[in-house]
Amino acid sequence: MNNTITPSPDTIWNRNFICILMTSFMLGIAHFSVNPLVASYALHLGATAYVMGLLSGLFFGVALAMRPVSGPVLTIFDKRKLMILVFAIGGVVNIGYAIFDTISAFIVCRLIHGLQYALVGSLTMTLAGENLPREKLASGMGIYGLSGSLSMAIAPSIGMYFLNFGTNLRDESFGFTCVFLSTMIILFLGIIPAYCLKPDKKTKEEISSTGAWYKNIASVHTIPIAIVMFFIFIGWSLYNVYIVEYAKELGIAGISAFFTVLAIALMIIRPFSGWITDRLGLAKVLPPALILFAASFIIIGTGRTIGQLLLGGVIAAIGFGSFQPALYSMCILSETPLKRSVASNTLYIGIDLGLFIGPLFGSVVYEMYDYSTMFKTGAFIAIMALIVFIMLLPAYYRRRRVLEGIETAT
């Protein structure tokens, strides 16, 4: 295999990385404006609890099903053109959300949206990793995570603002329409920084060196990391999908503050955790982070006031924000440069599977017990992620030694 190494940038703050931060931020605004309201919108359309869980997870289930396509596509095609396509599809889908207001139409739009999402995460993550100095990769991925954190802090309030604005102006249906139209505008504006990315053209020799298309679906070296992410995002999906309905059940107002507090805490911890990981190493940062993540579910599950829910959100953010940049950097460094998009695609198989199963799992537990019990089970899921991480670490270090030998020889 051709293992030509793309020169590492001299600084984190290069043109492509800045454009990636902008595209990631705008994608985050679009995603977090709509996604926390999906369960509420499904109920508004008359869905049952099971259908609500299905619609919440369908988006990620379709993305998962598309991974055998997205991996080879990211390896072969110009990532700049793919980023422009991602924003265009997202804008069109939100027009569909705004125009059609039936369960069947919503399902179709979620299916198409899932096709777009199949490219989003691994595309932006690969571009970020390719445009960061090797010795500052975890720090840079922490900064990359800031764009998502900032959008998470702002977007739910934006979504709720437009929902309330439209509802007060006419009715709840019009409120949801306002949410979708505002998201459409943001996505079409996102084409601008996507266009400003440098072209990512590859030679035929470089493309052929990556092997047959089916060899670019997943990386065996990244599968253990993807399993960790699978468990993590089952738990994370419970917060994103069910916290609003949980607050309603408890009679707690102002739950949009949960997402704001969560995102602010993520903004603070992500760059710091990346810096710490670069200096202390994975083994000293990730286990405590996963234990904190597990504790957050107990706090939320036993919470009865807005203060307790916000405290749980802060603890969840500290845990999640500490391990996410490290796991992203592990993924990027587990493969050769030409196969890093494959590694990212593998990681997102785990993420998509977790986000697809999470809402369904949550709906089943809720039907059997209640929201409180559902959140408490998240602690067990986080502990499973910790166990898998401890098991994978020796193999990851062996892989890094092999790759360092290849890069030195090259």
Secondary structure, 3 states (H helix, E strand, C coil): CCCCCCCCCCCCCCHHHHHHHHHHHHHHHHHHHHHHHHHHHHHHCCCCHHHHHHHHHHHHHHHHHCHHHHHHHHHHCCHHHHHHHHHHHHHHHHHHHHHCCCHHHHHHHHHHHHHHHHHHHHHHHHHHHHCCCHHHHHHHHHHHHHHHHHHHHHHHHHHHHHHHHHHHHCCHHHHHHHHHHHHHHHHHHCHHHHHCCCCCCCCHHHHHHCCCHHHHCCCCCCHHHHHHHHHHHHHHHHHHHHHHHHHHHHCCCCCHHHHHHHHHHHHHHHHHHHHHHHHHCHHHHHHHHHHHHHHHHHHHHHCCCHHHHHHHHHHHHHHHHHHHHHHHHHHHHCCCHHHHHHHHHHHHHHHHHHHHHHHHHHHHHHHHCCHHHHHHHHHHHHHHHHHHHHHHHHHHHHHHHHHHHHHHHC
